[in-house]
């Protein structure tokens, strides 16, 4: 997920993430896994404040990345 720089810091990333999570829950997903590079501090902050748990680091396509996970298995109301 990427928000064009002129439109960043307007809450669009949070809104997009919320919609994706709502859709995932509606489709029956039990969890979501995401990753971001170690230099994308804004993305890290977004995931962490949205309830994602940091699960580790690794190398993906030559970049050092942080892996996150959010579980929806306990939810039965469709909320995110």
C-alpha positions as CSV (number, residue, x, y, z in Angstrom):
1,X,0.0,0.0,0.0
2,X,1.4,3.4,-0.9
3,X,-0.1,6.9,-0.7
4,X,1.3,9.4,-3.2
5,X,3.5,11.9,-1.3
6,X,1.3,15.0,-2.0
7,X,-1.6,13.2,-0.3
8,X,0.3,11.7,2.7
9,X,-0.4,12.7,6.3
10,X,-4.2,13.1,5.6
11,X,-5.3,9.8,7.1
12,X,-5.7,8.1,3.8
13,X,-3.4,5.2,4.6
14,X,-5.3,4.6,7.8
15,X,-8.6,4.7,5.9
16,X,-7.4,2.3,3.2
17,X,-6.0,-0.1,5.8
18,X,-9.3,0.1,7.7
19,X,-11.3,-0.7,4.5
20,X,-9.0,-3.6,3.7
21,X,-9.3,-5.0,7.2
22,X,-13.1,-4.7,7.1
23,X,-13.2,-6.5,3.7
24,X,-10.9,-9.2,5.0
25,X,-13.1,-9.8,8.1
26,X,-16.2,-9.9,5.9
27,X,-14.6,-12.5,3.7
28,X,-13.7,-14.7,6.8
29,X,-10.0,-14.0,7.1
30,X,-8.7,-14.9,10.5
31,X,-5.5,-12.8,10.3
32,X,-3.6,-10.4,8.1
33,X,0.2,-10.4,7.7
34,X,2.0,-7.3,6.3
35,X,5.5,-6.1,5.9
36,X,7.4,-2.9,5.5
37,X,11.0,-1.9,5.2
38,X,12.9,-0.7,8.2
39,X,13.3,2.8,6.7
40,X,9.5,3.3,6.3
41,X,8.9,4.6,9.8
42,X,5.5,6.1,8.9
43,X,4.3,2.6,7.8
44,X,5.6,1.0,10.9
45,X,3.7,3.6,13.0
46,X,0.5,3.0,11.0
47,X,0.6,-0.7,11.5
48,X,1.6,-0.5,15.2
49,X,-1.2,2.0,16.0
50,X,-3.7,-0.1,14.1
51,X,-3.0,-3.1,16.3
52,X,-0.5,-5.1,14.3
53,X,2.0,-7.1,16.3
54,X,5.7,-7.1,15.2
55,X,6.7,-10.7,14.5
56,X,10.2,-10.3,13.3
57,X,12.6,-9.0,10.7
58,X,14.1,-10.5,7.6
59,X,15.3,-9.9,4.0
60,X,12.7,-9.7,1.2
61,X,13.7,-8.9,-2.3
62,X,17.0,-7.5,-1.0
63,X,15.4,-5.2,1.6
64,X,15.5,-5.5,5.3
65,X,11.8,-5.7,6.3
66,X,9.7,-5.9,9.4
67,X,6.9,-8.5,9.5
68,X,3.6,-7.7,11.3
69,X,0.5,-9.7,12.0
70,X,-3.0,-8.8,13.2
71,X,-5.5,-11.5,14.3
72,X,-9.2,-11.3,13.8
73,X,-10.1,-14.9,14.9
74,X,-11.8,-13.6,18.1
75,X,-14.0,-11.2,16.3
76,X,-17.5,-12.1,15.4
77,X,-19.0,-8.6,14.8
78,X,-17.2,-7.7,11.6
79,X,-15.5,-4.7,13.3
80,X,-11.9,-3.7,12.8
